[in-house]
Amino acid sequence: QVQLVESGGGLVQAGASLRLSCAASGRTISSYHMGWFRQAPGKEREFVAAIKYTGGLTYYADSVKGRFTISRDNANNTVDLQMNSLKPEDTAVYYCAAGRIVSTIGLRGLEYWGKGTLVTVSS
């Protein structure tokens, strides 16, 4: 079993930056592709970013491409999401996830989820 705990959310103004972190425990995540999803109020959960288990390839939703950067540290069992130039439409609960399949369409074969961290971007 893998436990995922997100942190780093908060309230910021448009244009600001935030860095989300996902700490894994229970077992190593080095064999999992990792990703971030988000769910805005009244909307379905959507894919944000993913990173291959080796860390060599990353994938992003078009809505965040060029503004968000996903990274991982397998030695410390963590995954981060650097979010720059935040917009009000980025407001959502952000979830970390571990999966078995990653491609340009996102992270699938999801096996573990965190409970989420709230990001609120004011205009």
C-alpha positions, 0 to 999 in steps of 0.5 A: 500500500502507498499513502499519498499526502499532498501539501502546499495549497493555499489562497493566492492572487492571480499571477502568483506561484505555488508549489504543491508537494506529494509525500508518499509512504508505505512503499517506494513510488519509484516504479509508478508513474505519478501525476496530479489531477484537480477538481474544481467546484461543480466540475469533474476531476481532470488530469493536470500533469504526469511524470514517468517513473524514471522522471525522464518524460513529463505530460501536461494538460493544455490548460497548464502547459508552460505554467506548471512543472511536475518533478519527482524525487524517487530517493525521497519518495516525493512528487512536486508541482510548481505552479506559476502564473496562476489564474482564477480558473486554476482554483480547485482541489489538487490530488496526487496519484500513482498509476501504471500507464502514462501517455499524452492523454494522461495518467491511467491505471490509477492505483493510489490517490491522496486526499487533496489540497485546496488551491484558491486563486483570487482575481 
